[in-house]
Amino acid sequence: MTDPIVVGVDGSGRSLRALTWAAHEAALHGHPLRIVHVLPSEHDQELTAEARAWWEHQRDEGVVDEATAIAKELRPGLDVTSDLPSGAPAAVLLSESEHAHTLVLGAKGTGGFASLLLGSVTVQVVGHTACPVVVVNHVTAGHRRIVVGADGSAHSEAALAYAFHEASVRDVQLRVVHASGAPALPAQVSTEPEKAAQEAAERKRMLEEWLAPLRREHPTVDVREDVVRDTPILALARASDRADLLIVGSRGRGGFHGLAIGSVSQALLQYSQCPLAVVRPRPTEATA
């Protein structure tokens, strides 16, 4: 059976945007859509009184029924299933990711259980999912461009492979951004122009080396290389303003091996101007 696109919903506006994105993604890839609304256990002691009151109110509002109807209206003929599991939201979503093609979540909610599910839980889920996870904050369309960050790490390699595949499926341009650090000061540029040029040339050579096997595998993808002297967070956040999807690895070269999500991917959960896909390598690749 084909692995589904799994989307977590809670009835908020942002989770409905995630649902819309997930429905289109499922149709694009020919995968079924699985809608999940996590109900906390009645004995969950971590819930505040406000969150529990919100949940009690929303539980009977037909969140899943509404989401299912919306998905089928958006994509007639789409195979849509749903479930109302209970438990700790992060644990439930991570379990769902083990049998999913992609896990899709909305960005942080505005209060109550929405905030619990789509805020702090998102950070927990992103760093540990068994499949790529897409966090939908702003929905964009029409740029016909995917942006991916590259730094040579195992997580970056996984992100690049995912990006080439997605660009091929969508038949859109792929912009690969390699950010080499903070911009040089004017004095440095004027006094060390040859050194700066050599460094830029070396970074471009490395980027071309990373991309070579993927170019051969996906010869029809229009790839644009962008080596910039800027911090990865700023470079990718700016690039996301002109993209329909931003893709990053869960951790880059600057991360510590004990951390599941790096500072760049965590910051982009807030600053990306388009849906953000965070990709982890297979367990055997993660130690590279």
Secondary structure, 3 states (H helix, E strand, C coil): CCCCEEEECCCCHHHHHHHHHHHHHHHHHCCCEEEECCECCCCCCCCCHHHHHHHHHHCCCCHHHHHHHHHHHHCCCCCEEEECCECCHHHHHHHHHCCCCEEEEECCCCCHHHHHHHHHHHHHHHCCCCCCEEEECCCCCCCCEEEEECCCCHHHHHHHHHHHHHHHHHCCEEEEEEECCCCCCHHHHHHCHHHHHHHHHHHHHHHHHHHHHHHHHCCCCCEEEEEECCCHHHHHHHHHCCCCEEEEECCCCCCCCCCCCCHHHHHHHHHCCCCEEEECCCCCCCCC
